[in-house]
């Protein structure tokens, strides 16, 4: 015997379709992050920052 599962599944899906989607009220936008630091724009050139490196050596007197 041949069982046609695609036909059975297809008819079941077509008989129980989901309702139409709601109309979007707001436009899509990028979600803002919750950062405690001030947001910086894309115009900042981070290549001109000066880096400072220091090494402190602490020794104990014998």
N, CA, C and O atoms as a Maestro MAE file, in Angstrom:
{
 s_m_m2io_version
 :::
 2.0.0
}

f_m_ct {
 s_m_title
 :::
 protein
 m_atom[248] {
  # First column is atom index #
  i_m_mmod_type
  r_m_x_coord
  r_m_y_coord
  r_m_z_coord
  i_m_residue_number
  s_m_chain_name
  s_m_pdb_residue_name
  s_m_pdb_atom_name
  i_m_atomic_number
  :::
  1 25 0.845 -1.189 0.000 1 A "UNK " " N  " 7
  2 3 0.000 0.000 0.000 1 A "UNK " " CA " 6
  3 2 0.882 1.242 0.000 1 A "UNK " " C  " 6
  4 15 1.966 1.240 0.583 1 A "UNK " " O  " 8
  5 25 0.429 2.269 -0.635 2 A "UNK " " N  " 7
  6 3 1.153 3.538 -0.723 2 A "UNK " " CA " 6
  7 2 0.406 4.571 0.113 2 A "UNK " " C  " 6
  8 15 -0.792 4.787 -0.066 2 A "UNK " " O  " 8
  9 25 1.133 5.202 1.025 3 A "UNK " " N  " 7
  10 3 0.537 6.242 1.868 3 A "UNK " " CA " 6
  11 2 1.076 7.585 1.398 3 A "UNK " " C  " 6
  12 15 2.290 7.784 1.350 3 A "UNK " " O  " 8
  13 25 0.199 8.493 1.057 4 A "UNK " " N  " 7
  14 3 0.585 9.812 0.551 4 A "UNK " " CA " 6
  15 2 0.610 10.799 1.711 4 A "UNK " " C  " 6
  16 15 -0.366 11.510 1.951 4 A "UNK " " O  " 8
  17 25 1.760 10.841 2.447 5 A "UNK " " N  " 7
  18 3 1.862 11.737 3.597 5 A "UNK " " CA " 6
  19 2 1.919 13.201 3.194 5 A "UNK " " C  " 6
  20 15 1.420 14.064 3.916 5 A "UNK " " O  " 8
  21 25 2.529 13.490 2.035 6 A "UNK " " N  " 7
  22 3 2.625 14.884 1.600 6 A "UNK " " CA " 6
  23 2 1.231 15.426 1.328 6 A "UNK " " C  " 6
  24 15 0.939 16.575 1.661 6 A "UNK " " O  " 8
  25 25 0.388 14.637 0.744 7 A "UNK " " N  " 7
  26 3 -0.976 15.087 0.476 7 A "UNK " " CA " 6
  27 2 -1.766 15.265 1.757 7 A "UNK " " C  " 6
  28 15 -2.533 16.221 1.875 7 A "UNK " " O  " 8
  29 25 -1.597 14.364 2.725 8 A "UNK " " N  " 7
  30 3 -2.308 14.462 3.993 8 A "UNK " " CA " 6
  31 2 -1.813 15.660 4.781 8 A "UNK " " C  " 6
  32 15 -2.607 16.441 5.306 8 A "UNK " " O  " 8
  33 25 -0.486 15.804 4.863 9 A "UNK " " N  " 7
  34 3 0.093 16.936 5.603 9 A "UNK " " CA " 6
  35 2 -0.250 18.250 4.917 9 A "UNK " " C  " 6
  36 15 -0.599 19.223 5.585 9 A "UNK " " O  " 8
  37 25 -0.157 18.289 3.610 10 A "UNK " " N  " 7
  38 3 -0.459 19.512 2.864 10 A "UNK " " CA " 6
  39 2 -1.898 19.950 3.036 10 A "UNK " " C  " 6
  40 15 -2.163 21.137 3.225 10 A "UNK " " O  " 8
  41 25 -2.830 19.018 2.975 11 A "UNK " " N  " 7
  42 3 -4.235 19.396 3.159 11 A "UNK " " CA " 6
  43 2 -4.500 19.838 4.597 11 A "UNK " " C  " 6
  44 15 -5.307 20.739 4.823 11 A "UNK " " O  " 8
  45 25 -3.837 19.220 5.564 12 A "UNK " " N  " 7
  46 3 -4.024 19.631 6.958 12 A "UNK " " CA " 6
  47 2 -3.485 21.043 7.171 12 A "UNK " " C  " 6
  48 15 -4.116 21.853 7.849 12 A "UNK " " O  " 8
  49 25 -2.313 21.343 6.590 13 A "UNK " " N  " 7
  50 3 -1.737 22.689 6.720 13 A "UNK " " CA " 6
  51 2 -2.628 23.718 6.039 13 A "UNK " " C  " 6
  52 15 -2.865 24.793 6.591 13 A "UNK " " O  " 8
  53 25 -3.121 23.406 4.856 14 A "UNK " " N  " 7
  54 3 -3.961 24.363 4.129 14 A "UNK " " CA " 6
  55 2 -5.305 24.567 4.822 14 A "UNK " " C  " 6
  56 15 -5.901 25.636 4.689 14 A "UNK " " O  " 8
  57 25 -5.789 23.591 5.543 15 A "UNK " " N  " 7
  58 3 -7.061 23.737 6.249 15 A "UNK " " CA " 6
  59 2 -6.911 24.509 7.551 15 A "UNK " " C  " 6
  60 15 -7.903 25.021 8.070 15 A "UNK " " O  " 8
  61 25 -5.706 24.609 8.092 16 A "UNK " " N  " 7
  62 3 -5.470 25.301 9.367 16 A "UNK " " CA " 6
  63 2 -4.425 26.394 9.196 16 A "UNK " " C  " 6
  64 15 -3.398 26.384 9.874 16 A "UNK " " O  " 8
  65 25 -4.677 27.326 8.303 17 A "UNK " " N  " 7
  66 3 -3.737 28.424 8.065 17 A "UNK " " CA " 6
  67 2 -3.762 29.415 9.225 17 A "UNK " " C  " 6
  68 15 -4.774 29.557 9.911 17 A "UNK " " O  " 8
  69 25 -2.638 30.097 9.436 18 A "UNK " " N  " 7
  70 3 -2.544 31.129 10.465 18 A "UNK " " CA " 6
  71 2 -3.265 32.387 9.990 18 A "UNK " " C  " 6
  72 15 -3.361 32.625 8.786 18 A "UNK " " O  " 8
  73 25 -3.774 33.197 10.922 19 A "UNK " " N  " 7
  74 3 -4.427 34.449 10.507 19 A "UNK " " CA " 6
  75 2 -3.409 35.423 9.918 19 A "UNK " " C  " 6
  76 15 -2.203 35.274 10.114 19 A "UNK " " O  " 8
  77 25 -3.914 36.422 9.195 20 A "UNK " " N  " 7
  78 3 -3.032 37.432 8.601 20 A "UNK " " CA " 6
  79 2 -2.309 38.201 9.698 20 A "UNK " " C  " 6
  80 15 -2.818 38.352 10.809 20 A "UNK " " O  " 8
  81 25 -1.111 38.686 9.368 21 A "UNK " " N  " 7
  82 3 -0.315 39.443 10.331 21 A "UNK " " CA " 6
  83 2 -0.922 40.817 10.550 21 A "UNK " " C  " 6
  84 15 -1.585 41.371 9.673 21 A "UNK " " O  " 8
  85 25 -0.679 41.364 11.755 22 A "UNK " " N  " 7
  86 3 -1.152 42.708 12.047 22 A "UNK " " CA " 6
  87 2 -0.358 43.725 11.242 22 A "UNK " " C  " 6
  88 15 0.773 43.457 10.835 22 A "UNK " " O  " 8
  89 25 -0.940 44.869 11.019 23 A "UNK " " N  " 7
  90 3 -0.251 45.954 10.324 23 A "UNK " " CA " 6
  91 2 0.753 46.570 11.293 23 A "UNK " " C  " 6
  92 15 0.430 46.823 12.453 23 A "UNK " " O  " 8
  93 25 1.957 46.806 10.818 24 A "UNK " " N  " 7
  94 3 3.012 47.382 11.657 24 A "UNK " " CA " 6
  95 2 2.667 48.828 11.989 24 A "UNK " " C  " 6
  96 15 2.405 49.634 11.097 24 A "UNK " " O  " 8
  97 25 2.669 49.148 13.289 25 A "UNK " " N  " 7
  98 3 2.316 50.492 13.738 25 A "UNK " " CA " 6
  99 2 3.532 51.410 13.692 25 A "UNK " " C  " 6
  100 15 3.448 52.531 13.191 25 A "UNK " " O  " 8
  101 25 4.664 50.934 14.216 26 A "UNK " " N  " 7
  102 3 5.886 51.737 14.216 26 A "UNK " " CA " 6
  103 2 6.841 51.214 13.147 26 A "UNK " " C  " 6
  104 15 6.795 50.044 12.765 26 A "UNK " " O  " 8
  105 25 7.703 52.105 12.678 27 A "UNK " " N  " 7
  106 3 8.700 51.692 11.703 27 A "UNK " " CA " 6
  107 2 9.785 50.884 12.402 27 A "UNK " " C  " 6
  108 15 9.957 50.993 13.617 27 A "UNK " " O  " 8
  109 25 10.510 50.084 11.652 28 A "UNK " " N  " 7
  110 3 11.586 49.300 12.232 28 A "UNK " " CA " 6
  111 2 12.739 50.211 12.604 28 A "UNK " " C  " 6
  112 15 13.059 51.144 11.868 28 A "UNK " " O  " 8
  113 25 13.366 49.946 13.740 29 A "UNK " " N  " 7
  114 3 14.497 50.750 14.165 29 A "UNK " " CA " 6
  115 2 15.467 49.858 14.931 29 A "UNK " " C  " 6
  116 15 15.112 48.769 15.382 29 A "UNK " " O  " 8
  117 25 16.678 50.334 15.064 30 A "UNK " " N  " 7
  118 3 17.703 49.589 15.770 30 A "UNK " " CA " 6
  119 2 17.489 49.769 17.268 30 A "UNK " " C  " 6
  120 15 17.290 50.886 17.746 30 A "UNK " " O  " 8
  121 25 17.532 48.683 17.989 31 A "UNK " " N  " 7
  122 3 17.345 48.736 19.432 31 A "UNK " " CA " 6
  123 2 18.569 49.381 20.077 31 A "UNK " " C  " 6
  124 15 19.704 48.999 19.792 31 A "UNK " " O  " 8
  125 25 18.331 50.350 20.938 32 A "UNK " " N  " 7
  126 3 19.427 51.035 21.625 32 A "UNK " " CA " 6
  127 2 19.916 50.188 22.775 32 A "UNK " " C  " 6
  128 15 19.125 49.555 23.475 32 A "UNK " " O  " 8
  129 25 21.201 50.176 22.966 33 A "UNK " " N  " 7
  130 3 21.769 49.430 24.083 33 A "UNK " " CA " 6
  131 2 21.663 50.265 25.352 33 A "UNK " " C  " 6
  132 15 21.650 51.495 25.302 33 A "UNK " " O  " 8
  133 25 21.588 49.597 26.459 34 A "UNK " " N  " 7
  134 3 21.525 50.274 27.750 34 A "UNK " " CA " 6
  135 2 22.947 50.435 28.281 34 A "UNK " " C  " 6
  136 15 23.416 49.634 29.090 34 A "UNK " " O  " 8
  137 25 23.615 51.471 27.819 35 A "UNK " " N  " 7
  138 3 24.999 51.695 28.196 35 A "UNK " " CA " 6
  139 2 25.086 52.891 29.135 35 A "UNK " " C  " 6
  140 15 24.384 53.886 28.951 35 A "UNK " " O  " 8
  141 25 25.961 52.787 30.154 36 A "UNK " " N  " 7
  142 3 26.136 53.905 31.067 36 A "UNK " " CA " 6
  143 2 27.135 54.925 30.535 36 A "UNK " " C  " 6
  144 15 27.325 55.980 31.141 36 A "UNK " " O  " 8
  145 25 27.774 54.622 29.411 37 A "UNK " " N  " 7
  146 3 28.733 55.535 28.806 37 A "UNK " " CA " 6
  147 2 28.046 56.333 27.710 37 A "UNK " " C  " 6
  148 15 27.073 55.883 27.105 37 A "UNK " " O  " 8
  149 25 28.570 57.520 27.468 38 A "UNK " " N  " 7
  150 3 27.982 58.381 26.456 38 A "UNK " " CA " 6
  151 2 28.171 57.764 25.068 38 A "UNK " " C  " 6
  152 15 29.249 57.268 24.739 38 A "UNK " " O  " 8
  153 25 27.131 57.802 24.278 39 A "UNK " " N  " 7
  154 3 27.202 57.247 22.931 39 A "UNK " " CA " 6
  155 2 28.055 58.154 22.062 39 A "UNK " " C  " 6
  156 15 27.922 59.376 22.116 39 A "UNK " " O  " 8
  157 25 28.917 57.568 21.274 40 A "UNK " " N  " 7
  158 3 29.789 58.332 20.380 40 A "UNK " " CA " 6
  159 2 29.355 58.079 18.944 40 A "UNK " " C  " 6
  160 15 28.921 56.984 18.588 40 A "UNK " " O  " 8
  161 25 29.481 59.097 18.146 41 A "UNK " " N  " 7
  162 3 29.089 58.987 16.752 41 A "UNK " " CA " 6
  163 2 30.151 58.309 15.917 41 A "UNK " " C  " 6
  164 15 31.240 58.018 16.411 41 A "UNK " " O  " 8
  165 25 29.848 58.056 14.663 42 A "UNK " " N  " 7
  166 3 30.804 57.378 13.785 42 A "UNK " " CA " 6
  167 2 31.917 58.284 13.278 42 A "UNK " " C  " 6
  168 15 32.786 57.828 12.534 42 A "UNK " " O  " 8
  169 25 31.911 59.568 13.668 43 A "UNK " " N  " 7
  170 3 32.900 60.518 13.140 43 A "UNK " " CA " 6
  171 2 34.157 60.584 14.000 43 A "UNK " " C  " 6
  172 15 35.070 61.338 13.663 43 A "UNK " " O  " 8
  173 25 34.246 59.837 15.083 44 A "UNK " " N  " 7
  174 3 35.419 59.886 15.951 44 A "UNK " " CA " 6
  175 2 36.546 59.076 15.333 44 A "UNK " " C  " 6
  176 15 36.357 57.916 14.966 44 A "UNK " " O  " 8
  177 25 37.715 59.686 15.220 45 A "UNK " " N  " 7
  178 3 38.884 59.013 14.686 45 A "UNK " " CA " 6
  179 2 39.687 58.460 15.857 45 A "UNK " " C  " 6
  180 15 40.339 59.223 16.569 45 A "UNK " " O  " 8
  181 25 39.650 57.161 16.065 46 A "UNK " " N  " 7
  182 3 40.320 56.550 17.208 46 A "UNK " " CA " 6
  183 2 41.807 56.279 16.940 46 A "UNK " " C  " 6
  184 15 42.512 55.797 17.827 46 A "UNK " " O  " 8
  185 25 42.281 56.576 15.755 47 A "UNK " " N  " 7
  186 3 43.690 56.356 15.436 47 A "UNK " " CA " 6
  187 2 44.563 57.482 15.965 47 A "UNK " " C  " 6
  188 15 45.780 57.318 16.041 47 A "UNK " " O  " 8
  189 25 43.990 58.612 16.332 48 A "UNK " " N  " 7
  190 3 44.786 59.747 16.797 48 A "UNK " " CA " 6
  191 2 44.915 59.766 18.313 48 A "UNK " " C  " 6
  192 15 45.570 60.658 18.853 48 A "UNK " " O  " 8
  193 25 44.312 58.809 19.019 49 A "UNK " " N  " 7
  194 3 44.438 58.776 20.480 49 A "UNK " " CA " 6
  195 2 45.860 58.374 20.860 49 A "UNK " " C  " 6
  196 15 46.462 57.510 20.222 49 A "UNK " " O  " 8
  197 25 46.390 59.008 21.905 50 A "UNK " " N  " 7
  198 3 47.725 58.666 22.385 50 A "UNK " " CA " 6
  199 2 47.592 57.607 23.472 50 A "UNK " " C  " 6
  200 15 46.810 57.755 24.410 50 A "UNK " " O  " 8
  201 25 48.353 56.556 23.333 51 A "UNK " " N  " 7
  202 3 48.341 55.488 24.332 51 A "UNK " " CA " 6
  203 2 49.468 55.720 25.321 51 A "UNK " " C  " 6
  204 15 50.585 56.054 24.927 51 A "UNK " " O  " 8
  205 25 49.184 55.546 26.591 52 A "UNK " " N  " 7
  206 3 50.180 55.702 27.645 52 A "UNK " " CA " 6
  207 2 50.354 54.361 28.334 52 A "UNK " " C  " 6
  208 15 49.384 53.754 28.788 52 A "UNK " " O  " 8
  209 25 51.606 53.902 28.408 53 A "UNK " " N  " 7
  210 3 51.904 52.646 29.062 53 A "UNK " " CA " 6
  211 2 52.923 52.910 30.156 53 A "UNK " " C  " 6
  212 15 53.925 53.586 29.921 53 A "UNK " " O  " 8
  213 25 52.677 52.385 31.348 54 A "UNK " " N  " 7
  214 3 53.639 52.549 32.426 54 A "UNK " " CA " 6
  215 2 53.779 51.229 33.158 54 A "UNK " " C  " 6
  216 15 52.824 50.464 33.285 54 A "UNK " " O  " 8
  217 25 54.995 50.975 33.641 55 A "UNK " " N  " 7
  218 3 55.292 49.757 34.386 55 A "UNK " " CA " 6
  219 2 55.908 50.180 35.709 55 A "UNK " " C  " 6
  220 15 56.894 50.917 35.733 55 A "UNK " " O  " 8
  221 25 55.337 49.723 36.789 56 A "UNK " " N  " 7
  222 3 55.857 50.009 38.126 56 A "UNK " " CA " 6
  223 2 56.426 48.715 38.693 56 A "UNK " " C  " 6
  224 15 55.724 47.707 38.782 56 A "UNK " " O  " 8
  225 25 57.701 48.747 39.075 57 A "UNK " " N  " 7
  226 3 58.358 47.592 39.670 57 A "UNK " " CA " 6
  227 2 58.521 47.866 41.162 57 A "UNK " " C  " 6
  228 15 59.185 48.821 41.567 57 A "UNK " " O  " 8
  229 25 57.912 47.024 41.953 58 A "UNK " " N  " 7
  230 3 57.976 47.175 43.417 58 A "UNK " " CA " 6
  231 2 58.829 46.044 43.971 58 A "UNK " " C  " 6
  232 15 58.540 44.866 43.761 58 A "UNK " " O  " 8
  233 25 59.871 46.419 44.672 59 A "UNK " " N  " 7
  234 3 60.747 45.419 45.286 59 A "UNK " " CA " 6
  235 2 60.749 45.598 46.800 59 A "UNK " " C  " 6
  236 15 60.499 46.685 47.321 59 A "UNK " " O  " 8
  237 25 61.032 44.530 47.468 60 A "UNK " " N  " 7
  238 3 61.156 44.626 48.926 60 A "UNK " " CA " 6
  239 2 62.626 44.669 49.273 60 A "UNK " " C  " 6
  240 15 63.437 43.995 48.637 60 A "UNK " " O  " 8
  241 25 62.978 45.456 50.277 61 A "UNK " " N  " 7
  242 3 64.380 45.561 50.702 61 A "UNK " " CA " 6
  243 2 64.758 44.298 51.494 61 A "UNK " " C  " 6
  244 15 64.030 43.904 52.405 61 A "UNK " " O  " 8
  245 25 65.914 43.647 51.147 62 A "UNK " " N  " 7
  246 3 66.308 42.440 51.901 62 A "UNK " " CA " 6
  247 2 66.913 42.760 53.243 62 A "UNK " " C  " 6
  248 15 67.289 41.851 53.983 62 A "UNK " " O  " 8
  :::
 }
 m_bond[247] {
  # First column is bond index #
  i_m_from
  i_m_to
  i_m_order
  :::
  1 1 2 1
  2 2 3 1
  3 3 4 2
  4 3 5 1
  5 5 6 1
  6 6 7 1
  7 7 8 2
  8 7 9 1
  9 9 10 1
  10 10 11 1
  11 11 12 2
  12 11 13 1
  13 13 14 1
  14 14 15 1
  15 15 16 2
  16 15 17 1
  17 17 18 1
  18 18 19 1
  19 19 20 2
  20 19 21 1
  21 21 22 1
  22 22 23 1
  23 23 24 2
  24 23 25 1
  25 25 26 1
  26 26 27 1
  27 27 28 2
  28 27 29 1
  29 29 30 1
  30 30 31 1
  31 31 32 2
  32 31 33 1
  33 33 34 1
  34 34 35 1
  35 35 36 2
  36 35 37 1
  37 37 38 1
  38 38 39 1
  39 39 40 2
  40 39 41 1
  41 41 42 1
  42 42 43 1
  43 43 44 2
  44 43 45 1
  45 45 46 1
  46 46 47 1
  47 47 48 2
  48 47 49 1
  49 49 50 1
  50 50 51 1
  51 51 52 2
  52 51 53 1
  53 53 54 1
  54 54 55 1
  55 55 56 2
  56 55 57 1
  57 57 58 1
  58 58 59 1
  59 59 60 2
  60 59 61 1
  61 61 62 1
  62 62 63 1
  63 63 64 2
  64 63 65 1
  65 65 66 1
  66 66 67 1
  67 67 68 2
  68 67 69 1
  69 69 70 1
  70 70 71 1
  71 71 72 2
  72 71 73 1
  73 73 74 1
  74 74 75 1
  75 75 76 2
  76 75 77 1
  77 77 78 1
  78 78 79 1
  79 79 80 2
  80 79 81 1
  81 81 82 1
  82 82 83 1
  83 83 84 2
  84 83 85 1
  85 85 86 1
  86 86 87 1
  87 87 88 2
  88 87 89 1
  89 89 90 1
  90 90 91 1
  91 91 92 2
  92 91 93 1
  93 93 94 1
  94 94 95 1
  95 95 96 2
  96 95 97 1
  97 97 98 1
  98 98 99 1
  99 99 100 2
  100 99 101 1
  101 101 102 1
  102 102 103 1
  103 103 104 2
  104 103 105 1
  105 105 106 1
  106 106 107 1
  107 107 108 2
  108 107 109 1
  109 109 110 1
  110 110 111 1
  111 111 112 2
  112 111 113 1
  113 113 114 1
  114 114 115 1
  115 115 116 2
  116 115 117 1
  117 117 118 1
  118 118 119 1
  119 119 120 2
  120 119 121 1
  121 121 122 1
  122 122 123 1
  123 123 124 2
  124 123 125 1
  125 125 126 1
  126 126 127 1
  127 127 128 2
  128 127 129 1
  129 129 130 1
  130 130 131 1
  131 131 132 2
  132 131 133 1
  133 133 134 1
  134 134 135 1
  135 135 136 2
  136 135 137 1
  137 137 138 1
  138 138 139 1
  139 139 140 2
  140 139 141 1
  141 141 142 1
  142 142 143 1
  143 143 144 2
  144 143 145 1
  145 145 146 1
  146 146 147 1
  147 147 148 2
  148 147 149 1
  149 149 150 1
  150 150 151 1
  151 151 152 2
  152 151 153 1
  153 153 154 1
  154 154 155 1
  155 155 156 2
  156 155 157 1
  157 157 158 1
  158 158 159 1
  159 159 160 2
  160 159 161 1
  161 161 162 1
  162 162 163 1
  163 163 164 2
  164 163 165 1
  165 165 166 1
  166 166 167 1
  167 167 168 2
  168 167 169 1
  169 169 170 1
  170 170 171 1
  171 171 172 2
  172 171 173 1
  173 173 174 1
  174 174 175 1
  175 175 176 2
  176 175 177 1
  177 177 178 1
  178 178 179 1
  179 179 180 2
  180 179 181 1
  181 181 182 1
  182 182 183 1
  183 183 184 2
  184 183 185 1
  185 185 186 1
  186 186 187 1
  187 187 188 2
  188 187 189 1
  189 189 190 1
  190 190 191 1
  191 191 192 2
  192 191 193 1
  193 193 194 1
  194 194 195 1
  195 195 196 2
  196 195 197 1
  197 197 198 1
  198 198 199 1
  199 199 200 2
  200 199 201 1
  201 201 202 1
  202 202 203 1
  203 203 204 2
  204 203 205 1
  205 205 206 1
  206 206 207 1
  207 207 208 2
  208 207 209 1
  209 209 210 1
  210 210 211 1
  211 211 212 2
  212 211 213 1
  213 213 214 1
  214 214 215 1
  215 215 216 2
  216 215 217 1
  217 217 218 1
  218 218 219 1
  219 219 220 2
  220 219 221 1
  221 221 222 1
  222 222 223 1
  223 223 224 2
  224 223 225 1
  225 225 226 1
  226 226 227 1
  227 227 228 2
  228 227 229 1
  229 229 230 1
  230 230 231 1
  231 231 232 2
  232 231 233 1
  233 233 234 1
  234 234 235 1
  235 235 236 2
  236 235 237 1
  237 237 238 1
  238 238 239 1
  239 239 240 2
  240 239 241 1
  241 241 242 1
  242 242 243 1
  243 243 244 2
  244 243 245 1
  245 245 246 1
  246 246 247 1
  247 247 248 2
  :::
 }
}
